Amino acid sequence: MENGGSPLLGSMQEFKLFETQSMISFFFFFFFFFYMIGWNGSGVYRVLKIDRLDASELNVSEDSTAYTKKECYELLKRIHEGNKATGGLKLVTLCYGIIGFIKLLGPYYMLVITERREIGDICGHRVYEVSKSEIISLQNSSVLCNIANSRDENRYKRLLSVVDLTKDFFFSYSYNIMRSFQKNMCDHESASGGTTLYKKMFVWNEFLTRGIRHHLRNTVWTVALVYGFFKQTSLSEAGRNFKLTLIARRSRHNAGTRYLKRGINESGNVANDVETEQILSEDVPEDHPMQISSVVQYRGSIPLFWSQETSRMNLKPDIVLSKRDLIYEATRLHFENLAERYGIPIIILNLIKTKERRPRESILRAEFANAIDFINKDLPEENRLRFLHWDLHKHFQSKTANVLALLGKVATCALMLTGFFYHQVTPSMKLEGYMSSSSSEAEMSPHNSSDDDCGEFDSVEKSFPPKNVASGDYDGKPGRLQRGVLRTNCIDCLDRTNVAQYAYGWAALGQQLHALGIRNAPTIELDDPLSSSLMVLYERMGDTLAYQYGGSAAHNKVFSERRGQWRAATQSQEFLRTLQRYYNNTYMDADKQDAINIFLGTFQPEQGKQAVWELRSDSQSNVQNVEMNMGEDERFFVKRCLSDGNILHEGRTPMSAMSSKHESISRKGFESSHQVTHIISESSPDMPAVGYVALSRCTPSMPSTYFFGDARKVQHNGSNSNYLSEQEDMSSVSNFVDVEWLSSSENLCDNDQSLRPPVLASYSTAEMSSSENIISEAKQPPPAMSESGSSSRKGKEPMEAEPSVHTKICDDFTDSFKQWVAYGEALCH
């Protein structure tokens, strides 16, 4: 059986929906029941009965008998004979799974998949996309219902159809597609709970399936829909065939459209939250062991309270940075959740701009850096957030920089810290149900709908390596586990973010090919055909995710330049995409956001309740809601200059006036008093490029321009003093990669992989003597450069670290790096 386990518990894969009717007079008919016959692909048939007498309530029941094909035919024949006088049993539709049930203002509706298309497989488990769906009313057609045909009901139905299930929704009957491969392999026990899996943040029909799951205590009849991107391609190298799979899973939390969902909410969930997984697997017969590797990365909106309002007069609407979370509690929750899901370290790659004529992105950049510093002060050194603030736009504009090569070096640094997953999957593991979803659940509680993501990495680590590894052709290669994740963001987490994610995937692909024994070296050049194939996948993923969130395909100037596309054609394409994005954001996104809120159950229509289209959008009411929820002494003012999309914030909130909730939170290494916050207008011509953003929270007596530590004055442990020269270039700031080394390599050719970047680990001086807790590899001197700028070491394998790197600070390192080793704080450049 494909999905393992008892056939009785196997998910149904093909369905036939029938209806019966009963005449009560010559003119009127009652439709009493729907009968759904399900087949699990292995000869087992089940029967589901849906009562339609009262369509305002969901009443479903399941026949516990497992029928053979012949027995099921006999059952249907008896039902038909019993209702022959009123037309018997009538076929409504063929379908391939129940998406869920939803009640608007009148009756319940059932959403079903009527067509599907296979788009790939993972270890023999097939993955499908929705090709066609249908909404079927449970309303008894003989009962006249004013609500069912009301104007508001019809408008809600039209809104629901705005969520196009035929675009970018995918599922699997036997594989937990809502989880990463590593979690499926290593956390098999947790993966066996079908209804628990529906509570995952990446299952978009959790709300729609909640009713039927509570009634039946199983997930036999439903499919878990994931929204995002799935693409698989077959490749070969040196006579070895393998599959490259790219999956993007969009979170249902804080989900929505570009300008209506920005930043973070009180629960720590960010907008445009997407997990990306890159899987490389051998293409071998089913009865052979399979080597497989996966790596996960993450994108999400800047985890601060900020928003933008759509404007018909301005392509770049106002950025509103709220001061509602003075101690970054929501930001802290966000990173705690990432650590629970992926482990540590959490590495932040922030790509937003540093310098602008009128500061916009740079305001968020400075506040984000401030939040990271604030949170890190409370964390043990080994758990601190690693970060790199790297202005991609500035580096792309530089004629000497190759952003893909530079980002590849950053990605290599991140991979040295997190690692990636590798294991050999044996045929017995497939048969024993690894990666498969059980459909029964005993722990169901009608009120328990919270996520089951907390503490996931702990259970993964405890279960690694997976048990019951068979012998045979298994060669005993040690498995690998990914610990930690790279978190990438720009302002929209679309265009620049996708370029950086490709660079990470490119760096990971070389190591994955090496782990599978397909290549001898763990690197791959940018002009390699495999790199080009990977770039096509990431470009398609970027376009798909950009359509979902932003309303147009992604801006792919970096990819276009890499392909040698004519610059004028690229500029024309980018201009058209900008217009398309503007039109959708301004005129279409409001309805799209309402539709998403209804689909996810964020908003549930009720009689006598204000309609969703009558409510203010989240972005319009964000600032006002903050004021309404705060006391008189806690209020602050947000002033906005509407002339050119600039903002003016002014804070007047003494810390003594904070709520008791905030006062009760103990913050190690903090002073209890904080200075009043000030945020300068974007339109201020005198404002320095870095921006002043409430930096007094972490440094009460220091001007905000001294927030970042400088390469000459590195912050010491326990010190609250930060220094920054206003003349310094702040395009690169990091505490996990040597940015001086990174900057010095800008003029290296894009194929030069001869240097392995040094990784800076945030450990105490005492821990630096341990070979497990310091720099992964030593920084090597730059290769000799010819007059043309090409490297004399081009094409050679990476140089290995000297053994002495673990016990001394090499002379090749910069002075700022040596100071960092001595004092354990962030490097700045």
JOZIBEL-V455223 format. One record per backbone hydrogen bond with DSSP energy under -1.0 kcal/mol. CO is the residue of the C=O (numbers start at 0). NH is the residue of the N-H. If there is no record, write none. Layout:
co: {CO | CO}
nh: {NH | NH}
This chain:
co: {0 | 5 | 13 | 14 | 15 | 16 | 16 | 17 | 18 | 21 | 27 | 27 | 29 | 31 | 32 | 33 | 34 | 35 | 36 | 37 | 38 | 38 | 43 | 44 | 45 | 46 | 47 | 48 | 49 | 53 | 54 | 58 | 60 | 66 | 67 | 68 | 69 | 70 | 71 | 72 | 73 | 74 | 75 | 76 | 77 | 78 | 80 | 82 | 82 | 83 | 89 | 92 | 94 | 96 | 97 | 99 | 101 | 107 | 108 | 109 | 110 | 110 | 111 | 112 | 114 | 114 | 116 | 119 | 121 | 124 | 126 | 126 | 127 | 128 | 131 | 131 | 133 | 135 | 139 | 144 | 146 | 149 | 150 | 151 | 152 | 153 | 154 | 155 | 156 | 158 | 159 | 161 | 163 | 167 | 168 | 169 | 170 | 174 | 175 | 179 | 180 | 181 | 182 | 186 | 189 | 192 | 195 | 196 | 199 | 200 | 204 | 207 | 208 | 209 | 210 | 211 | 212 | 216 | 219 | 220 | 224 | 225 | 226 | 228 | 230 | 232 | 234 | 236 | 239 | 240 | 241 | 242 | 243 | 244 | 245 | 246 | 247 | 248 | 256 | 262 | 264 | 268 | 270 | 272 | 273 | 274 | 275 | 276 | 277 | 278 | 279 | 280 | 281 | 284 | 289 | 290 | 291 | 292 | 293 | 294 | 296 | 297 | 298 | 301 | 303 | 303 | 304 | 306 | 319 | 324 | 327 | 328 | 329 | 330 | 331 | 332 | 333 | 334 | 335 | 336 | 337 | 338 | 339 | 341 | 344 | 345 | 346 | 347 | 348 | 349 | 360 | 361 | 362 | 363 | 364 | 365 | 366 | 367 | 368 | 369 | 370 | 371 | 372 | 374 | 379 | 385 | 386 | 387 | 388 | 389 | 390 | 391 | 392 | 401 | 402 | 403 | 404 | 405 | 406 | 407 | 408 | 409 | 410 | 411 | 412 | 413 | 414 | 417 | 420 | 421 | 422 | 424 | 425 | 426 | 427 | 428 | 429 | 432 | 434 | 438 | 439 | 444 | 446 | 452 | 454 | 455 | 456 | 457 | 458 | 479 | 484 | 485 | 486 | 487 | 488 | 493 | 494 | 495 | 496 | 497 | 498 | 499 | 500 | 501 | 502 | 503 | 504 | 505 | 506 | 507 | 508 | 509 | 510 | 511 | 512 | 512 | 513 | 524 | 527 | 528 | 529 | 530 | 531 | 532 | 533 | 534 | 535 | 536 | 537 | 538 | 539 | 540 | 541 | 542 | 543 | 544 | 545 | 545 | 548 | 555 | 556 | 557 | 558 | 559 | 565 | 566 | 567 | 568 | 569 | 570 | 571 | 572 | 573 | 574 | 575 | 576 | 577 | 578 | 579 | 580 | 581 | 582 | 583 | 583 | 587 | 588 | 589 | 590 | 591 | 592 | 593 | 594 | 595 | 596 | 596 | 605 | 610 | 616 | 620 | 621 | 622 | 623 | 624 | 636 | 638 | 646 | 647 | 649 | 653 | 654 | 658 | 659 | 661 | 666 | 677 | 680 | 683 | 693 | 694 | 694 | 698 | 702 | 703 | 712 | 715 | 724 | 730 | 732 | 733 | 735 | 736 | 737 | 738 | 739 | 742 | 744 | 748 | 753 | 760 | 766 | 769 | 783 | 785 | 789 | 790 | 792 | 801 | 802 | 803 | 803 | 809 | 813 | 814 | 815 | 816 | 817 | 818 | 819 | 826}
nh: {3 | 8 | 38 | 94 | 36 | 91 | 92 | 34 | 89 | 29 | 23 | 24 | 21 | 51 | 19 | 49 | 17 | 47 | 15 | 45 | 12 | 13 | 39 | 66 | 37 | 62 | 35 | 60 | 33 | 56 | 107 | 50 | 48 | 44 | 71 | 72 | 73 | 74 | 75 | 76 | 77 | 78 | 79 | 80 | 81 | 82 | 83 | 85 | 87 | 86 | 18 | 16 | 14 | 112 | 222 | 110 | 108 | 137 | 101 | 135 | 98 | 99 | 133 | 95 | 130 | 131 | 128 | 126 | 124 | 121 | 118 | 119 | 170 | 116 | 113 | 114 | 111 | 109 | 142 | 148 | 149 | 153 | 154 | 155 | 156 | 157 | 158 | 159 | 160 | 161 | 162 | 163 | 166 | 227 | 129 | 225 | 127 | 176 | 178 | 183 | 184 | 185 | 186 | 190 | 192 | 196 | 198 | 199 | 202 | 251 | 208 | 100 | 212 | 213 | 214 | 215 | 216 | 440 | 11 | 97 | 203 | 169 | 249 | 247 | 245 | 243 | 241 | 239 | 236 | 282 | 234 | 280 | 232 | 278 | 230 | 276 | 228 | 274 | 260 | 270 | 267 | 264 | 300 | 250 | 298 | 248 | 296 | 246 | 294 | 244 | 292 | 242 | 283 | 287 | 424 | 281 | 422 | 279 | 420 | 277 | 275 | 487 | 273 | 303 | 263 | 305 | 321 | 319 | 306 | 327 | 331 | 332 | 333 | 334 | 335 | 336 | 337 | 338 | 339 | 340 | 341 | 342 | 456 | 483 | 484 | 385 | 486 | 387 | 488 | 389 | 364 | 365 | 366 | 367 | 368 | 369 | 370 | 371 | 372 | 373 | 374 | 375 | 376 | 377 | 382 | 347 | 734 | 349 | 732 | 391 | 394 | 395 | 396 | 405 | 406 | 407 | 408 | 409 | 410 | 411 | 412 | 413 | 414 | 415 | 416 | 417 | 418 | 482 | 293 | 479 | 291 | 289 | 429 | 430 | 431 | 433 | 432 | 435 | 175 | 218 | 193 | 447 | 448 | 455 | 458 | 459 | 460 | 461 | 462 | 421 | 346 | 297 | 348 | 299 | 350 | 497 | 498 | 499 | 500 | 501 | 502 | 503 | 504 | 505 | 506 | 507 | 508 | 509 | 510 | 511 | 512 | 513 | 514 | 515 | 517 | 518 | 516 | 527 | 531 | 532 | 533 | 534 | 535 | 536 | 537 | 538 | 539 | 540 | 541 | 542 | 543 | 544 | 545 | 546 | 547 | 548 | 549 | 550 | 257 | 559 | 560 | 561 | 562 | 564 | 569 | 570 | 571 | 572 | 573 | 574 | 575 | 576 | 577 | 578 | 579 | 580 | 581 | 582 | 583 | 584 | 585 | 586 | 587 | 588 | 591 | 592 | 593 | 594 | 595 | 596 | 597 | 598 | 599 | 601 | 602 | 608 | 613 | 620 | 624 | 625 | 626 | 627 | 628 | 649 | 647 | 681 | 638 | 636 | 656 | 657 | 662 | 663 | 664 | 669 | 693 | 683 | 686 | 696 | 697 | 698 | 701 | 705 | 706 | 709 | 718 | 727 | 390 | 388 | 826 | 759 | 738 | 741 | 742 | 743 | 745 | 747 | 751 | 798 | 762 | 769 | 772 | 791 | 788 | 785 | 793 | 795 | 804 | 805 | 806 | 807 | 812 | 817 | 818 | 819 | 820 | 821 | 822 | 823 | 733}
